[in-house]
């Protein structure tokens, strides 16, 4: 039980960190440079992890890194950056909240990891809670943003399962750094071709990029892939619901927003869904003699 709790807590670092990126991206990062924004997030994070664990890919890990780097980092970051700039956080987060179901589906098809009833129930309750938290009124919806968010969710869900399938014998830091570097290099090439010269960044934007790179990317993805290695896809997917929870609580703490009874109910449902899907064994009480 103690080991399982440890992996759950480590995995939770990822969605909590990711939950802050919508706010940081929308408030502080340049809106017209999604490819550069994604590249400046991925490549430095990958190089940082490579410095920590000085190991290069060998054999078929060259092409595997390219595939995973595209699915989980390169195209994913560009689409998420676009979604964050064109959609209200409520819509983008709600779409991403459906990822536990998609993750479980891909795990079933790819790893023969059949979804557990409690995981499915937890996902249904958690997604309902996210809808209650975030969909509190009519908002303008950008079709391109919705398509970008859906594509990012499906693409990354499949990429995470591939990483889980392929990662045996590879340490987590190397696995993460290779993907980030491969994805980052593709993004740099695409950014130069499509967006031209890089944007001029002020001190605030540099600080925001530093946070997103180190905390919300290098640390977060290392924690996420650690969880995928030691926990089932259903368990990890449900932990991911902490992402929108973090966004809501961040609005309360930083933007001075007030939680409504509807949002409190939504938070309660999300936490219920997450806990329901963990299936942590109870400690057997010691009987007095």
ROKETI-332448 format. One line per 4 residues: number of its first residue (from 1); their letters; for each residue x, y, z of N, C-alpha, C, O. Coordinates in steps of 0.1 Angstrom, whole numbers. Example, Ala and Ser with C-alpha at 12.3 -4.5 7.8 and 13.67 -1.06 7.14 Angstrom:
2
1 = AS = 132 -57 78 123 -45 78 132 -33 78 142 -33 85  128 -22 71 137 -11 71 129 0 79 134 11 80
This chain:
289
1 = XXXX = 8 -12 0 0 0 0 9 13 0 6 22 -7  19 13 8 28 25 9 34 28 -4 35 39 -8  39 17 -11 45 19 -24 35 25 -34 38 34 -42  22 20 -34 12 25 -43 9 40 -40 8 48 -49
5 = XXXX = 8 43 -28 5 57 -24 16 66 -29 14 77 -33  29 61 -28 40 69 -32 39 72 -47 42 83 -52  36 62 -55 35 64 -70 24 73 -73 25 81 -82  13 72 -66 1 81 -68 5 95 -66 2 104 -73
9 = XXXX = 12 97 -55 16 111 -51 26 117 -61 25 129 -65  35 108 -66 45 113 -76 37 116 -89 40 127 -95  28 108 -93 21 110 -105 13 123 -104 11 130 -114  7 126 -93 -1 137 -91 6 151 -93 0 161 -96
13 = XXXX = 19 150 -92 27 163 -95 24 168 -109 24 180 -111  23 158 -118 21 162 -133 8 170 -135 9 181 -140  -3 164 -132 -15 172 -136 -17 185 -128 -22 195 -132  -11 185 -115 -12 198 -108 -3 208 -115 -7 220 -116
17 = XXXX = 9 204 -119 17 214 -126 11 218 -140 11 230 -143  5 208 -147 -1 211 -160 -13 220 -158 -16 229 -167  -20 219 -147 -32 227 -144 -29 242 -143 -38 250 -145  -16 246 -141 -12 260 -141 -8 265 -154 -7 277 -156
21 = XXXX = -6 257 -164 -1 261 -177 -11 270 -185 -8 279 -192  -24 266 -184 -34 274 -191 -34 289 -186 -34 298 -194  -33 290 -173 -33 304 -168 -20 311 -172 -21 323 -177  -9 305 -171 4 311 -174 5 314 -189 9 325 -193
25 = XXXX = 1 305 -197 1 307 -212 -8 318 -216 -4 327 -224  -20 318 -211 -30 329 -214 -26 342 -209 -29 352 -216  -20 343 -198 -17 356 -191 -4 362 -196 -2 374 -197  6 353 -198 20 359 -199 27 355 -212 37 362 -215
29 = XXXX = 23 346 -219 31 341 -231 25 347 -244 13 350 -245  33 350 -254 29 356 -266 19 347 -274 21 335 -276  7 354 -278 -4 346 -283 -2 342 -298 -8 332 -302  6 349 -305 7 347 -320 19 337 -324 22 336 -335
33 = XXXX = 25 331 -314 36 322 -317 34 308 -311 42 304 -302  24 301 -315 22 287 -308 33 278 -310 36 270 -301  40 278 -322 51 269 -325 63 272 -317 69 263 -311  67 285 -316 78 289 -308 75 287 -293 84 283 -285
37 = XXXX = 62 289 -289 59 287 -275 60 273 -271 65 270 -260  56 264 -280 58 249 -277 73 245 -278 77 237 -269  80 251 -287 95 247 -288 102 252 -276 111 245 -271  99 264 -271 106 269 -260 102 262 -247 109 263 -237
41 = XXXX = 92 255 -248 88 246 -236 95 233 -237 100 228 -226  95 227 -248 99 213 -249 114 211 -250 120 204 -242  121 218 -259 135 216 -261 144 219 -249 152 210 -245  143 230 -242 151 233 -230 148 222 -219 157 218 -212
45 = XXXX = 135 218 -218 132 208 -207 139 195 -211 144 189 -202  139 191 -223 146 179 -227 161 179 -225 167 170 -220  167 191 -228 181 192 -226 185 192 -211 195 187 -207  176 198 -203 178 198 -189 178 184 -183 187 180 -175
49 = XXXX = 169 176 -187 168 162 -182 180 154 -188 185 144 -181  184 157 -200 196 150 -206 208 153 -198 217 144 -196  210 165 -192 221 168 -184 220 160 -171 231 156 -165  208 158 -166 207 150 -153 210 136 -156 217 130 -147
53 = XXXX = 206 130 -167 209 116 -170 215 115 -183 208 115 -194  228 115 -184 236 117 -196 236 103 -204 245 95 -203  225 102 -211 223 89 -219 216 92 -232 206 99 -232  222 88 -243 216 90 -256 208 77 -261 211 66 -256
57 = XXXX = 199 79 -270 191 67 -275 201 57 -282 211 62 -288  197 45 -282 205 35 -290 195 26 -298 183 25 -294  199 20 -309 191 11 -316 178 17 -321 177 28 -326  166 10 -319 154 14 -323 148 26 -315 137 31 -318
61 = XXXX = 155 30 -304 150 41 -297 152 54 -304 146 64 -299  159 54 -315 160 67 -322 147 70 -329 142 81 -328  141 60 -335 128 62 -342 116 62 -332 106 69 -334  117 54 -321 107 55 -311 107 68 -304 96 73 -301
65 = XXXX = 118 74 -302 119 88 -296 112 98 -305 105 107 -300  114 96 -318 108 105 -327 92 104 -327 85 114 -328  88 91 -327 73 89 -327 67 94 -314 57 102 -314  73 91 -302 68 96 -290 69 111 -288 61 117 -283
69 = XXXX = 80 116 -293 82 130 -293 72 138 -300 68 149 -297  67 132 -312 57 138 -319 44 138 -312 37 148 -311  40 126 -307 27 124 -301 25 131 -288 15 138 -285  36 130 -279 35 135 -266 40 149 -264 36 155 -254
73 = XXXX = 48 153 -272 55 166 -270 53 176 -281 47 186 -280  58 173 -293 59 182 -304 45 187 -309 41 198 -306  38 178 -315 24 182 -320 15 185 -308 7 194 -309  16 178 -297 8 180 -286 10 194 -280 0 201 -277
77 = XXXX = 22 198 -278 24 211 -272 19 222 -281 13 232 -276  21 221 -294 16 231 -303 1 232 -303 -5 243 -303  -6 221 -302 -21 221 -302 -26 226 -289 -36 234 -288  -19 222 -278 -23 228 -265 -21 243 -264 -30 250 -258
81 = XXXX = -10 247 -269 -7 262 -269 -18 269 -277 -23 280 -273  -22 263 -289 -32 269 -297 -46 269 -290 -53 279 -290  -49 258 -283 -61 257 -276 -62 267 -264 -72 273 -262  -51 269 -257 -50 278 -246 -52 293 -250 -57 301 -243
85 = XXXX = -48 296 -263 -49 309 -268 -63 312 -274 -67 324 -276  -70 302 -278 -82 304 -286 -95 299 -279 -106 302 -283  -93 292 -268 -105 287 -261 -105 292 -246 -94 294 -241  -117 294 -241 -117 296 -226 -112 284 -219 -113 273 -223
89 = XXXX = -105 287 -208 -99 276 -200 -110 265 -197 -106 253 -196  -122 269 -194 -133 260 -190 -135 249 -201 -136 237 -198  -135 254 -214 -138 244 -225 -126 235 -227 -127 223 -228  -114 241 -228 -102 234 -230 -100 223 -219 -96 212 -222
93 = XXXX = -102 227 -207 -100 217 -196 -110 206 -196 -107 195 -192  -123 210 -199 -133 200 -200 -130 189 -211 -132 177 -208  -126 194 -222 -122 184 -233 -111 175 -228 -112 163 -230  -100 181 -222 -89 173 -218 -93 163 -206 -87 153 -204
97 = XXXX = -104 167 -199 -108 158 -188 -114 145 -192 -115 136 -184  -117 144 -205 -122 131 -210 -111 121 -213 -113 110 -217  -98 126 -211 -87 117 -215 -86 104 -207 -81 94 -212  -91 103 -194 -90 90 -187 -97 79 -195 -92 68 -196
101 = XXXX = -109 82 -201 -116 72 -208 -108 68 -221 -107 56 -224  -103 78 -228 -95 75 -240 -83 67 -237 -79 58 -244  -76 71 -226 -64 64 -221 -67 49 -218 -59 41 -222  -78 47 -211 -82 33 -208 -85 25 -221 -82 13 -222
105 = XXXX = -91 32 -231 -95 25 -243 -82 21 -251 -81 9 -255  -72 30 -252 -60 27 -258 -52 16 -251 -46 7 -257  -53 16 -238 -46 6 -230 -52 -8 -232 -45 -18 -232  -65 -8 -234 -72 -20 -236 -68 -26 -250 -65 -38 -252
109 = XXXX = -68 -17 -260 -65 -21 -274 -50 -25 -276 -47 -34 -283  -41 -18 -269 -27 -19 -271 -20 -28 -261 -11 -36 -265  -24 -28 -248 -18 -35 -238 -26 -47 -232 -22 -54 -223  -38 -48 -238 -48 -58 -232 -51 -56 -218 -53 -65 -210
113 = XXXX = -50 -43 -214 -53 -39 -200 -68 -35 -199 -72 -24 -202  -76 -45 -196 -91 -42 -196 -95 -32 -185 -91 -33 -174  -103 -22 -189 -108 -12 -180 -115 -18 -168 -124 -27 -170  -112 -14 -156 -119 -19 -144 -132 -11 -142 -133 1 -146
117 = XXXX = -142 -17 -136 -154 -11 -134 -153 2 -125 -159 12 -128  -145 1 -115 -143 13 -106 -136 24 -114 -139 36 -112  -127 21 -123 -120 31 -131 -130 38 -140 -130 51 -141  -139 31 -146 -149 36 -155 -159 45 -147 -163 56 -152
121 = XXXX = -163 40 -136 -172 47 -127 -165 60 -122 -171 71 -122  -153 59 -118 -145 71 -114 -144 81 -125 -145 93 -122  -142 76 -137 -140 86 -149 -154 93 -151 -154 105 -154  -165 85 -151 -178 92 -153 -181 102 -143 -186 113 -146
125 = XXXX = -179 99 -130 -181 108 -119 -172 120 -120 -176 131 -118  -159 118 -123 -149 128 -124 -152 138 -135 -152 150 -134  -156 133 -147 -159 141 -159 -172 150 -156 -172 161 -160  -181 143 -149 -193 151 -146 -190 162 -136 -195 173 -137
129 = XXXX = -181 159 -127 -176 170 -118 -169 181 -125 -171 193 -121  -161 178 -135 -154 188 -142 -164 197 -150 -163 209 -150  -174 191 -155 -185 199 -162 -192 208 -153 -194 220 -156  -195 203 -141 -201 212 -131 -192 223 -127 -197 235 -125
133 = XXXX = -179 221 -125 -170 231 -121 -168 242 -131 -168 254 -128  -167 238 -144 -162 247 -154 -173 252 -164 -172 264 -168  -183 244 -167 -193 249 -176 -204 256 -169 -215 250 -167  -202 268 -164 -211 275 -155 -219 285 -163 -228 292 -157
137 = XXXX = -217 287 -176 -225 296 -183 -221 296 -198 -211 290 -202  -228 303 -207 -225 303 -221 -211 311 -223 -209 321 -217  -203 305 -232 -190 311 -236 -189 310 -251 -194 301 -257  -180 318 -256 -177 318 -270 -168 306 -273 -158 304 -266
141 = XXXX = -171 298 -283 -163 286 -286 -157 288 -300 -164 290 -310  -144 286 -301 -137 286 -313 -135 272 -318 -130 264 -312  -141 270 -330 -140 256 -336 -126 251 -337 -123 239 -334  -117 259 -342 -103 255 -344 -97 251 -330 -89 242 -329
145 = XXXX = -100 259 -320 -95 256 -306 -101 243 -301 -93 235 -295  -113 240 -304 -119 227 -300 -113 215 -307 -109 205 -300  -111 217 -320 -104 206 -328 -90 204 -323 -85 193 -322  -83 215 -320 -69 214 -315 -69 207 -301 -60 198 -299
149 = XXXX = -78 210 -293 -78 204 -279 -82 189 -280 -76 181 -273  -92 185 -289 -95 171 -290 -84 163 -296 -80 152 -292  -77 169 -306 -66 162 -313 -55 160 -303 -48 149 -303  -52 170 -295 -41 169 -285 -44 158 -275 -36 151 -271
153 = XXXX = -57 158 -270 -61 148 -260 -59 133 -266 -54 125 -259  -65 131 -278 -64 118 -284 -49 114 -287 -45 102 -284  -42 123 -293 -28 120 -296 -20 117 -284 -12 107 -284  -21 125 -274 -12 122 -262 -17 109 -255 -8 102 -249
157 = XXXX = -30 107 -254 -34 94 -248 -28 82 -254 -23 73 -248  -28 82 -268 -22 71 -275 -7 71 -273 -1 60 -271  0 82 -273 14 83 -270 18 78 -257 28 72 -255  10 82 -247 13 77 -233 13 62 -232 21 56 -225
161 = XXXX = 3 56 -239 2 41 -238 14 35 -246 20 25 -242  18 41 -257 30 36 -264 42 37 -255 51 28 -255  44 48 -248 55 50 -239 55 39 -228 65 34 -225  43 36 -223 42 26 -213 46 12 -218 52 4 -211
165 = XXXX = 42 10 -231 45 -3 -237 60 -5 -240 66 -16 -239  66 6 -244 80 5 -249 91 8 -239 102 5 -241  87 13 -227 97 19 -218 104 9 -209 113 13 -201  102 -4 -210 109 -14 -202 124 -13 -204 129 -13 -215
169 = XXXX = 131 -12 -193 146 -11 -194 151 3 -196 164 4 -196  143 13 -198 148 27 -200 144 35 -188 132 35 -183  154 42 -182 151 50 -170 141 62 -174 142 66 -186  134 67 -165 123 77 -168 129 90 -173 124 96 -182
173 = XXXX = 140 94 -167 146 107 -172 150 106 -186 148 115 -194  157 95 -190 161 93 -204 148 93 -213 148 99 -224  139 85 -209 126 83 -217 120 97 -220 116 100 -231  120 105 -209 113 118 -210 122 128 -219 116 135 -227
177 = XXXX = 135 128 -216 143 137 -223 144 135 -238 144 144 -246  144 122 -242 145 119 -256 133 124 -264 133 129 -275  121 122 -257 109 126 -263 108 142 -265 105 147 -275  112 148 -254 112 163 -254 121 169 -264 118 178 -271
181 = XXXX = 133 163 -265 143 168 -275 138 166 -289 139 175 -298  133 153 -292 128 150 -305 117 160 -309 116 165 -320  107 161 -300 96 170 -303 100 184 -304 95 192 -312  109 189 -295 114 202 -295 121 206 -308 119 217 -314
185 = XXXX = 129 197 -313 136 200 -326 127 201 -338 129 209 -346  117 192 -338 106 193 -348 99 207 -347 96 213 -358  96 211 -335 89 224 -333 98 236 -337 92 245 -343  111 235 -335 119 246 -339 119 247 -354 118 258 -359
189 = XXXX = 121 236 -361 121 236 -376 107 242 -381 107 250 -390  96 237 -375 83 242 -379 81 257 -376 75 264 -384  86 261 -365 84 275 -361 92 284 -370 87 295 -374  104 281 -373 112 289 -382 105 290 -396 105 301 -402
193 = XXXX = 100 279 -401 94 279 -414 80 286 -414 78 294 -424  72 285 -404 59 290 -404 58 304 -398 51 313 -403  65 306 -386 64 318 -379 75 328 -381 74 340 -376  85 324 -388 96 333 -391 105 335 -379 108 326 -371
197 = XXXX = 110 348 -377 119 350 -365 112 348 -352 100 350 -351  120 344 -342 114 342 -329 109 355 -323 114 365 -326  99 354 -314 94 366 -307 104 372 -298 112 365 -292  103 385 -296 111 392 -286 104 390 -273 93 394 -271
201 = XXXX = 111 385 -263 105 382 -250 110 392 -239 122 395 -238  101 397 -231 105 405 -220 108 397 -207 107 384 -208  112 403 -197 116 396 -185 104 387 -179 107 376 -175  92 392 -179 81 385 -174 78 372 -182 76 362 -177
205 = XXXX = 79 374 -196 77 362 -204 88 352 -203 85 340 -203  100 356 -201 111 347 -199 109 339 -186 112 327 -186  105 346 -176 102 339 -163 91 329 -164 91 318 -159  80 333 -172 69 324 -174 74 312 -182 70 300 -178
209 = XXXX = 82 313 -192 87 302 -200 96 293 -191 96 281 -192  104 299 -182 112 292 -173 104 283 -164 107 271 -162  93 288 -159 84 280 -150 78 269 -158 78 257 -154  73 272 -170 66 262 -178 76 251 -182 73 239 -182
213 = XXXX = 88 255 -185 98 245 -190 103 236 -179 103 224 -180  107 242 -167 113 234 -157 102 226 -149 103 214 -147  92 233 -144 82 227 -135 71 219 -143 68 208 -140  64 226 -152 53 221 -159 56 212 -171 48 206 -177
217 = XXXX = 69 210 -173 73 201 -184 84 191 -179 80 179 -179  96 195 -176 106 185 -172 102 177 -160 101 165 -160  98 184 -149 94 177 -137 81 170 -139 80 158 -135  71 177 -145 58 171 -146 58 158 -155 52 148 -151
221 = XXXX = 65 158 -166 65 146 -175 73 135 -169 69 123 -171  83 138 -162 91 127 -155 82 121 -145 82 108 -143  74 129 -137 65 123 -128 54 115 -134 50 104 -129  49 120 -145 38 113 -153 43 99 -158 35 89 -156
225 = XXXX = 54 99 -164 59 86 -170 63 76 -159 63 64 -161  67 82 -147 69 73 -136 57 66 -131 56 54 -129  46 74 -131 33 68 -127 28 58 -137 23 47 -133  30 61 -150 26 51 -161 34 38 -159 28 27 -163
229 = XXXX = 46 39 -155 54 27 -153 49 18 -142 50 6 -143  44 24 -131 42 16 -119 27 14 -116 23 6 -108  18 22 -123 4 21 -120 -4 18 -133 2 19 -144  -16 13 -132 -24 10 -144 -28 23 -151 -28 34 -145
233 = XXXX = -31 22 -164 -35 34 -172 -48 40 -166 -49 52 -166  -57 32 -161 -69 38 -155 -66 46 -143 -72 57 -142  -57 41 -135 -54 49 -123 -47 62 -126 -50 72 -121  -38 61 -135 -30 73 -139 -40 83 -146 -39 95 -143
237 = XXXX = -48 78 -155 -58 87 -162 -67 95 -152 -69 107 -154  -71 88 -142 -80 95 -132 -72 105 -124 -78 116 -120  -60 102 -121 -52 112 -114 -50 125 -122 -49 136 -117  -51 123 -135 -50 135 -144 -61 144 -142 -60 156 -147
241 = XXXX = -72 140 -136 -83 150 -134 -80 161 -124 -87 170 -122  -68 159 -117 -64 170 -109 -60 182 -117 -58 193 -111  -58 181 -130 -55 192 -139 -65 203 -138 -62 214 -135  -78 200 -142 -88 211 -141 -91 216 -127 -94 227 -125
245 = XXXX = -89 207 -117 -91 211 -103 -81 222 -99 -84 232 -93  -69 220 -104 -58 230 -101 -62 243 -108 -60 253 -102  -67 242 -120 -71 255 -127 -81 263 -119 -80 275 -118  -91 256 -114 -102 262 -106 -96 268 -93 -99 280 -90
249 = XXXX = -89 261 -86 -83 265 -73 -73 277 -76 -72 286 -67  -66 276 -87 -57 287 -90 -65 300 -92 -60 311 -88  -76 299 -99 -84 311 -100 -89 317 -87 -90 329 -86  -92 308 -78 -96 313 -64 -84 320 -57 -86 330 -51
253 = XXXX = -73 314 -58 -61 318 -50 -54 331 -56 -50 340 -49  -54 331 -70 -47 342 -76 -56 353 -82 -53 365 -80  -66 349 -89 -75 358 -95 -86 363 -86 -95 372 -90  -87 358 -74 -97 363 -64 -111 358 -68 -121 365 -63
257 = XXXX = -112 347 -75 -126 342 -78 -132 335 -66 -125 331 -57  -145 334 -66 -152 328 -55 -158 315 -60 -165 314 -71  -157 304 -52 -163 292 -55 -178 292 -53 -182 296 -42  -185 288 -63 -200 287 -62 -204 274 -56 -196 264 -57
261 = XXXX = -216 272 -51 -220 259 -46 -219 248 -57 -216 237 -55  -222 252 -70 -221 243 -81 -207 238 -83 -204 226 -85  -197 247 -82 -183 244 -83 -178 235 -72 -170 226 -74  -183 238 -60 -179 230 -48 -184 216 -50 -177 206 -47
265 = XXXX = -196 214 -55 -202 201 -58 -193 194 -69 -190 182 -68  -189 202 -79 -181 196 -90 -168 191 -84 -163 181 -88  -161 199 -76 -149 195 -70 -150 182 -62 -142 173 -62  -161 182 -54 -164 170 -46 -165 157 -55 -160 147 -52
269 = XXXX = -172 159 -66 -174 148 -75 -160 143 -82 -158 132 -83  -152 153 -85 -139 150 -91 -131 142 -82 -125 132 -85  -130 147 -69 -122 140 -59 -127 126 -57 -120 117 -55  -141 125 -57 -147 112 -55 -143 102 -66 -140 91 -64
273 = XXXX = -144 107 -78 -140 99 -90 -125 95 -89 -122 83 -92  -117 104 -85 -102 100 -84 -100 90 -74 -93 80 -76  -106 92 -62 -104 82 -51 -110 68 -54 -105 58 -51  -122 69 -61 -129 57 -65 -120 48 -74 -121 36 -73
277 = XXXX = -113 54 -82 -105 47 -92 -91 42 -87 -85 34 -94  -87 46 -75 -74 42 -70 -73 28 -65 -63 21 -67  -84 24 -59 -85 10 -54 -73 7 -45 -67 -4 -46  -70 16 -36 -59 13 -27 -63 3 -16 -74 5 -10
281 = XXXX = -55 -7 -13 -59 -17 -3 -59 -10 11 -50 -2 14  -68 -15 19 -68 -10 33 -59 -17 41 -57 -29 40  -53 -10 51 -44 -17 60 -52 -26 70 -61 -21 76  -48 -38 71 -54 -47 80 -52 -43 95 -40 -43 99
285 = XXXX = -62 -41 103 -60 -37 116 -54 -48 124 -56 -60 122  -45 -45 134 -39 -54 143 -48 -57 155 -52 -48 162  -51 -69 156 -60 -73 167 -53 -74 180 -42 -80 181  -59 -69 191 -53 -70 204 -54 -84 209 -64 -91 207
289 = X = -44 -89 216 -44 -103 221 -46 -103 236 -47 -113 243
